C-alpha cells in the first residue's frame, strides 16, 4: 500500500446526502475557512471550493448508494 504524505494548503471535508451537502474547508493551520450547508448539486460545490481549488484535498464521507450513477461520481465528473 502506498502512503500519501504530500502536504496541501487547504483541506475539504464533505458530508454528502441526497439533497444537501455539508462542506468544511480548513487551511494548513486548522483555521476554518468555509463551514456551510449547500444543495447537493455539483455547481454549488464547485463554486464554494473555487478559491481553494488549486491546492485542495477533498475527503468525502463514506456513503452507500444503489443508484446507477452515485452522487459522489457526479462531483468527480464535474471537477474533471
Buried (B, 14 or more C-beta within 10 A) or exposed (E): EEEEEEEBEBBBBBEBEEEEBBBBBBEEEEEEEBEEEBEBBBEBBEEBBEEBEEEBBBEBEEEEEEEEEBBBEBBEEEEE
